[in-house]
Amino acid sequence: MTTTEFQVTGMTCGHCEMSVREEVAKIAGVDSIEVSHQSGRLVVASESPVDAAAVIAAVDEAGYQAVPA
């Protein structure tokens, strides 16, 4: 299992977390997602490494900005 962590800016509530989770879940190979608006932390778990650019694009689609942590 591989985990990749990102710092997400702009999230302020549980709805923000859900939006990010829904977009990142669309990426092939993602097994689990942990996201917290309080810490701005996003952790993506997968069997093989997930393309960081795909995660950043998914977070952008949800309306937020992400950078690898």
Buried (B, 14 or more C-beta within 10 A) or exposed (E): EEEBEBEBEBBEEEEBBEBBBEBBEEBEEBEEBEBEBEEBBBBBBBEEEBEBEBBBBBBEBBEBEBEEE
